[in-house]
Amino acid sequence: MNQRRAPLFEALKHHVIQNCAGFHFPGHGGGAGLPRAFPDGREFLRFDLTELPGLDDLHAPAGPIARAQELAAALYGADRTFFLVNGSTAGVQALLLAATAPGEKVLVPRNAHRAVIGGLVLSGADPVYVTPPYDSDWGFCRPPRPADLRAALRAHPGVRTVLLTHPDYYGQAAVDAETAAVLKESGAVFLADEAHGAHLPFHAAMPARALGLGAAAAAQSLHKLGGALTQASLLHLKGTGLSPARVSRALALLQTSSPSYLLMASLDLARRQLAVSGERLFGRAVELAGRLRRGLAALSGVEVFDAGPGRADPTKVPVSTRGLGLSGYRAAAWLRERHAVQVEAAGLEHLLFVVGLGTRAPDVARALSAFRALVREHPASALRSPLSGHRPPVSDLRLPTSDFRPPFWPVPPAQKVLTPRESWFSPARAVPLREASGLVAAETVGLCPPGIPIVFPGEKLTPEVLEYTLEIRAGGAAFQAAEPGLETILAHDG
């Protein structure tokens, strides 16, 4: 092997020199949206330090880290805030460790982030899954309905903890006044995976923040749209629902013992920037997102998602590709390869643009120009399957054909056989995906972005799940799985 090569660095350098118009995370847009005080060049490296005298200790903060966390808590209206250097993943998992016990039931949406599954493995909690409504026109889930949450809570009176994603990956608010009332009525502790909501308090068009809706805790990725470096996140506590000492112990277990001072400094500076200029900066981002939204909606065959005022984050712009007869995967590749426009995510029938603090007016202009060219090359047509010609014949799937239906339901009602923790510690084997029907999944299989599993460990692998998985694999989706090509899947005998 040629040890003179540096494959990852080379790939990063190749991407950077393409000078893409980026509509993706992190939201600082290659540094344009970072706080101006943040060092650059070799000066940046001088801040890569450790627990030296006067620099405090993340795991026992009593100096500048403690004061920086107090300022963050004050800004977000929290009673206690912790800096996270392992992303919101560490925050969500710490909350589940602190709030639940082995065998204790916790209510979570079936489209929760894979971090939640890790937290369930660590804590041993028994999930009660609530299946959210799936919007087949868009190819993603809508927020859980209050009536469904109420029914699940009544059916499982032992549930003392509820974890919801608010807002979700597409910016949709999962919690409103009605949902908050259902949670309050239940008496359960409400935990929020608010990874996509660190910026919500800084513009009136945003959905309400989780702490303002009764959440006892919220994990936020400040790197997504708040102007911090990747992995830099916050965990807020409010009220008496959780023990701060227990959360602190969980974080000491999960976070690195060598935390990056660069990440922590970016949290401190991003918080200061939001406190001083957040309303102005997000006013600009919302205006640019509106410009992008209006320009795309004006194109023939193009539809832009609109959940309604206050129901979704306006900086997230989902766009349907169905009217063009294209899969989102093909459209995303075309935009990147022909016009150096990089979207945040692609699905079977949609794209997701994210407008962050680093997005500039020329980026929006380039994206609109590129999309006009895409529409000219693929004019609006009668709706057809974007994967026509790719779908494997049913006879090749080795599944009962009588159970087949169109793959419009990637998040099926859960058929839980084992808890995630039981699955983790049970014997498993690799099985060809086409032959796994009726077995029990022993791994998490998801798409990233957005990090939402199609398959949860401990669930039965049904024909519908396998058909959908094969369908999106044929369409070019990339999986996070034990075997990334997903020719095989880890499974337990049913």
C-alpha positions in Angstrom: 0.0 0.0 0.0 1.2 3.5 -0.8 1.7 5.2 2.5 2.4 8.5 0.8 -1.3 8.8 0.1 -3.8 10.5 2.4 -7.1 9.4 0.9 -9.5 11.3 3.2 -7.5 14.6 3.1 -7.3 14.2 -0.7 -11.1 13.7 -1.0 -11.7 16.8 1.2 -9.3 18.9 -0.8 -10.9 17.7 -4.1 -14.4 18.7 -2.8 -13.2 22.1 -1.6 -11.6 23.1 -4.9 -14.9 22.4 -6.7 -16.2 25.5 -4.8 -19.7 24.1 -4.6 -22.7 26.2 -3.6 -23.5 24.2 -0.4 -27.0 23.9 0.9 -26.1 21.4 3.6 -24.7 21.1 7.2 -22.7 22.4 8.9 -24.5 25.6 8.4 -21.5 27.9 8.6 -20.9 27.3 4.9 -17.2 26.6 4.8 -16.5 29.2 7.4 -18.5 32.1 6.0 -21.0 31.8 8.9 -18.5 31.3 11.7 -18.2 34.0 14.3 -15.6 36.5 13.0 -13.5 36.1 16.1 -12.8 32.5 15.3 -9.1 32.1 14.3 -8.2 30.8 10.9 -5.1 29.5 9.2 -2.3 28.3 11.4 -3.6 30.5 14.2 -6.5 28.0 14.4 -4.1 25.3 15.5 -2.7 27.3 18.4 -6.1 26.9 20.1 -6.0 23.1 19.9 -5.2 22.6 23.6 -6.0 20.5 26.5 -6.8 20.8 30.3 -4.0 23.3 31.0 -4.0 25.6 34.0 -6.7 28.3 33.6 -8.5 26.4 30.8 -10.8 24.4 33.0 -12.0 20.8 32.6 -15.2 19.8 30.7 -15.8 16.9 33.1 -15.4 19.0 36.3 -16.0 22.6 35.1 -15.4 25.3 37.6 -13.7 28.1 35.5 -14.2 29.4 32.0 -16.1 26.3 30.7 -18.5 26.6 33.6 -19.1 30.3 32.9 -19.5 29.6 29.2 -22.1 27.0 29.9 -24.0 29.4 32.3 -24.2 32.0 29.5 -25.6 29.4 27.1 -28.2 28.4 29.7 -29.2 32.0 30.2 -29.6 32.5 26.5 -31.8 29.5 25.9 -33.8 29.8 29.1 -32.4 26.6 30.7 -31.6 25.9 34.3 -28.5 24.0 33.3 -26.5 23.6 30.1 -23.8 21.1 29.2 -21.3 21.5 26.3 -21.2 18.4 24.1 -18.2 17.5 21.9 -19.7 14.2 20.7 -22.7 15.8 19.0 -26.3 15.6 20.0 -25.9 11.9 19.8 -24.1 11.9 23.1 -26.8 14.3 24.5 -29.7 12.1 23.5 -28.1 8.9 24.8 -27.2 10.6 28.1 -30.8 11.6 28.5 -32.0 8.1 28.0 -29.4 6.8 30.5 -30.4 9.4 33.0 -34.1 9.1 32.6 -34.8 5.4 32.2 -33.9 2.1 33.7 -33.6 -1.4 32.2 -37.0 -2.7 31.2 -38.7 0.6 31.7 -41.0 1.7 28.9 -40.2 4.9 27.0 -42.3 6.3 24.2 -40.4 7.2 21.0 -41.5 7.9 17.4 -40.8 5.0 14.9 -38.8 7.5 12.8 -36.4 8.5 15.6 -32.7 9.1 14.8 -30.3 6.2 15.1 -28.8 7.9 18.2 -32.0 6.9 20.1 -31.4 3.3 19.3 -27.9 3.6 20.8 -29.4 5.1 23.9 -31.9 2.3 24.2 -29.1 -0.3 23.9 -27.2 1.5 26.6 -30.1 2.1 29.0 -31.9 -1.2 28.4 -35.2 0.7 28.2 -38.1 -0.9 26.4 -39.4 1.3 23.5 -43.0 1.9 22.8 -43.0 3.0 19.2 -45.5 5.5 17.8 -45.7 5.3 14.1 -46.1 8.8 12.5 -48.2 9.4 9.4 -46.2 8.9 6.2 -46.7 11.4 3.4 -46.3 9.3 0.2 -46.4 12.5 -2.0 -43.2 13.7 -0.4 -41.5 10.5 0.7 -41.1 11.4 4.4 -43.0 11.2 7.6 -45.2 14.0 9.1 -45.1 14.7 12.8 -46.8 12.3 15.2 -50.5 13.2 15.7 -51.5 14.2 19.3 -54.3 11.6 19.2 -51.8 8.8 18.4 -49.5 9.9 21.3 -52.5 10.1 23.7 -53.6 6.6 22.6 -50.2 5.1 23.0 -49.8 6.7 26.5 -53.2 5.4 27.6 -52.4 1.9 26.2 -49.1 1.9 28.1 -49.7 3.5 31.5 -46.2 2.5 32.6 -44.6 5.0 30.3 -42.9 7.7 32.4 -40.6 9.1 29.6 -41.4 10.4 26.1 -38.7 11.4 23.6 -39.7 13.3 20.5 -37.8 14.8 17.6 -38.5 18.5 17.5 -38.1 19.8 14.8 -37.4 16.9 12.5 -34.9 16.6 9.8 -37.2 18.4 7.3 -37.8 21.2 9.8 -41.3 20.1 10.8 -42.4 20.9 14.3 -43.3 17.7 16.1 -44.7 19.5 19.2 -47.3 22.2 19.3 -49.6 23.5 22.0 -52.0 20.5 21.6 -49.2 17.9 21.7 -47.6 19.7 24.7 -51.0 19.5 26.5 -51.1 15.7 25.8 -47.6 15.3 27.3 -48.4 17.4 30.3 -51.6 15.5 30.9 -49.7 12.2 30.9 -47.3 13.3 33.6 -44.4 11.8 31.6 -41.0 13.5 31.4 -40.7 15.0 27.9 -37.2 14.8 26.4 -36.5 16.6 23.1 -34.1 15.5 20.4 -33.8 19.1 19.2 -30.6 18.5 17.1 -32.2 20.6 14.3 -33.5 23.4 16.5 -30.6 25.3 18.2 -31.6 28.4 16.1 -35.4 28.3 16.8 -35.4 31.2 19.4 -33.8 33.7 17.0 -36.5 34.3 14.4 -40.3 34.8 14.8 -41.0 32.5 11.7 -39.5 29.5 13.5 -41.5 26.9 15.4 -41.6 27.2 19.2 -38.6 25.8 21.0 -38.9 22.6 23.0 -38.1 24.1 26.4 -40.9 26.5 25.9 -43.3 23.6 25.2 -42.6 21.8 28.5 -39.5 19.8 27.7 -37.4 18.8 30.7 -34.4 18.5 28.4 -33.3 19.3 24.9 -30.2 18.2 23.0 -29.2 20.7 20.2 -26.6 20.5 17.5 -25.2 24.0 17.4 -23.1 23.0 14.4 -26.1 22.4 12.1 -27.4 25.9 11.8 -26.0 27.8 14.9 -22.6 28.6 13.6 -20.4 26.2 15.5 -18.0 23.5 14.3 -19.2 19.9 13.5 -19.9 17.9 16.6 -20.3 21.0 18.8 -23.7 20.7 20.6 -25.6 21.7 23.7 -27.7 19.8 26.2 -30.2 21.9 28.2 -32.1 20.9 31.3 -35.1 22.8 32.7 -37.3 22.0 35.7 -37.2 19.0 38.0 -37.9 16.2 35.6 -34.2 15.1 35.5 -31.4 15.0 37.9 -28.5 17.2 36.7 -26.0 15.0 38.6 -27.3 11.9 36.9 -27.1 13.6 33.4 -23.5 14.7 34.3 -22.6 11.2 35.2 -24.0 9.9 31.9 -22.1 12.4 29.9 -18.8 11.5 31.7 -19.5 7.9 30.6 -20.2 8.8 27.0 -18.0 11.8 26.1 -14.4 11.6 25.3 -11.9 12.2 28.1 -9.9 14.4 25.7 -12.5 17.0 24.6 -11.6 19.4 21.8 -11.1 22.9 23.0 -11.6 24.0 19.4 -15.2 22.6 19.5 -15.8 24.1 22.9 -14.5 27.5 21.8 -16.8 27.3 18.8 -19.7 26.7 21.1 -18.8 29.7 23.2 -18.3 32.0 20.2 -21.4 30.8 18.4 -23.5 31.4 21.5 -22.2 34.9 21.7 -22.9 35.5 18.0 -26.5 34.3 18.4 -27.0 36.4 21.5 -25.7 39.6 19.8 -26.8 39.1 16.2 -29.0 36.0 15.9 -32.2 37.8 15.0 -30.4 39.7 12.2 -28.5 36.7 10.9 -31.5 34.5 10.7 -33.6 37.2 9.3 -31.1 37.1 6.4 -31.2 33.3 6.2 -35.0 33.2 6.1 -35.1 35.9 3.4 -32.6 33.9 1.2 -34.5 30.7 1.9 -37.7 32.5 0.8 -36.0 33.6 -2.4 -34.9 30.0 -3.1 -38.4 28.7 -2.3 -40.2 31.1 -4.6 -37.8 30.6 -7.4 -38.1 26.9 -7.3 -41.9 26.9 -7.0 -42.1 29.0 -10.1 -40.6 26.2 -12.2 -42.8 23.9 -14.2 -43.1 20.4 -12.6 -41.4 21.5 -9.4 -43.2 21.6 -6.0 -41.8 23.0 -2.8 -43.0 21.7 0.6 -44.9 24.1 2.7 -46.2 23.0 6.1 -47.7 26.4 6.9 -46.7 29.4 9.1 -45.0 28.3 12.3 -45.3 24.6 11.5 -41.8 24.2 10.0 -38.4 25.8 9.9 -38.3 28.1 6.8 -34.6 27.6 6.3 -35.3 23.9 5.3 -36.5 23.8 1.7 -37.7 20.3 0.6 -38.3 20.0 -3.2 -40.2 17.3 -5.0 -38.7 15.8 -8.2 -41.7 13.6 -9.0 -43.1 15.9 -11.7 -39.7 15.7 -13.5 -39.8 11.9 -13.5 -36.5 11.8 -11.7 -35.4 10.2 -8.4 -34.0 12.7 -5.9 -30.8 10.7 -6.0 -30.4 11.3 -9.8 -31.4 15.0 -9.5 -28.8 15.6 -6.7 -26.0 14.0 -8.7 -26.9 16.0 -11.7 -26.9 19.3 -9.8 -23.5 18.4 -8.2 -21.8 17.2 -11.3 -23.1 19.7 -13.8 -23.4 22.9 -11.7 -21.4 22.3 -8.4 -24.6 22.7 -6.3 -24.6 20.3 -3.3 -27.9 19.7 -1.5 -28.2 18.4 2.1 -30.1 15.2 1.2 -31.9 13.3 -1.5 -34.7 10.8 -1.3 -36.7 8.7 -3.7 -38.7 11.6 -4.9 -37.3 14.7 -3.2 -34.3 16.9 -2.4 -33.6 18.9 0.7 -31.9 22.3 0.5 -30.7 23.9 3.8 -30.0 27.6 4.0 -27.5 28.4 6.8 -25.6 31.4 8.2 -22.9 30.8 5.6 -25.3 30.8 2.6 -24.9 33.8 0.3 -27.1 35.4 -2.4 -24.8 34.1 -5.2 -25.3 30.5 -3.9 -29.1 30.9 -4.2 -28.7 32.3 -7.7 -26.5 29.4 -8.7 -29.0 26.9 -7.3 -31.9 28.5 -9.2 -29.9 28.6 -12.4 -28.9 25.0 -12.0 -32.5 23.9 -11.3 -33.8 25.8 -14.4 -31.3 23.8 -16.4 -32.4 20.6 -14.8 -36.1 21.4 -15.7 -35.1 22.1 -19.3 -33.3 18.8 -19.6 -36.1 16.9 -17.8 -39.3 18.8 -18.6 -42.5 18.3 -16.5 -44.2 15.1 -17.5 -47.1 12.9 -16.3 -46.1 11.5 -12.9 -44.2 8.3 -13.3 -42.1 6.2 -10.9 -38.7 7.7 -10.6 -37.2 4.2 -10.3 -39.0 2.7 -13.3 -36.6 0.2 -15.0 -34.6 -0.2 -11.8 -37.0 -2.3 -9.6 -35.9 -5.9 -9.4 -38.6 -8.4 -10.5 -40.7 -9.7 -7.6 -39.6 -13.2 -8.4 -36.1 -12.2 -7.6 -37.0 -11.0 -4.1 -37.8 -14.4 -2.7 -40.6 -13.0 -0.7 -44.3 -14.0 -0.6 -45.8 -12.1 -3.5 -49.2 -12.0 -2.0 -48.0 -9.7 0.7 -46.5 -7.2 -1.7 -47.6 -3.6 -2.0 -46.0 -0.4 -3.5 -43.0 0.8 -1.4 -44.6 3.9 -0.1 -44.2 3.0 3.6 -40.5 3.0 4.7 -41.5 3.3 8.4 -43.9 0.5 8.9 -45.8 -0.2 12.1 -43.3 -1.8 14.5 -43.4 -5.6 15.0 -41.0 -5.6 18.0 -39.8 -9.0 19.1 -36.8 -8.0 21.2 -35.7 -4.7 22.8 -32.7 -3.1 21.2 -30.6 -4.1 24.2 -31.8 -7.7 24.0 -31.1 -7.8 20.3 -27.6 -6.4 20.9 -26.6 -9.2 23.2 -28.4 -12.1 21.3 -26.6 -14.3 18.8 -27.0 -13.1 15.2 -25.8 -14.1 11.7 -25.4 -12.5 8.3 -28.3 -13.4 6.0 -28.7 -12.5 2.3 -31.2 -9.6 2.4 -33.5 -11.3 -0.2 -33.8 -14.3 2.1 -34.4 -12.5 5.5 -38.2 -12.3 5.5 -39.6 -13.4 8.8 -36.3 -13.1 10.7 -35.6 -10.6 13.4 -33.2 -7.7 12.6 -30.0 -7.7 14.7 -28.8 -4.3 13.5 -29.8 -0.8 12.7 -30.1 -0.1 8.9 -30.6 3.5 8.0 -29.9 6.2 5.5 -27.6 9.1 6.4 -28.6 11.7 5.9 -31.0 11.8 7.7 -29.9 9.1 10.1 -33.4 7.6 10.4 -33.4 3.8 10.5 -35.5 1.8 8.1 -34.8 -1.3 10.2 -34.6 -1.2 14.0 -32.8 -4.0 15.9 -35.3 -6.4 17.5 -38.0 -5.9 14.9 -39.3 -8.5 12.5 -38.1 -8.1 8.9 -41.4 -8.0 7.0 -41.8 -8.3 3.2 -42.8 -4.6 3.1 -39.6 -3.5 4.8 -37.4 -5.7 2.6 -39.2 -4.6 -0.6 -38.7 -0.9 0.3 -35.1 -1.5 1.2 -34.4 -3.3 -2.1 -36.2 -0.5 -4.0 -34.2 2.3 -2.6 -31.0 0.3 -2.9 -31.7 -0.1 -6.6 -32.3 3.7 -6.8 -28.8 4.5 -5.5 -29.3 5.0 -1.8 -26.3 4.6 0.5 -26.9 2.8 3.7 -25.4 2.8 7.2 -25.3 -0.9 8.0 -22.9 -3.6 9.1 -22.4 -4.4 5.4 -22.9 -1.0 3.6 -23.8 -2.6 0.3 -26.6 -4.4 2.1 -26.3 -7.6 0.3 -26.6 -9.2 3.7 -28.2 -8.1 7.0 -27.5 -9.2 10.5 -30.5 -11.1 11.9 -31.7 -13.4 14.6 -33.9 -16.5 13.9 -37.6 -15.6 14.3 
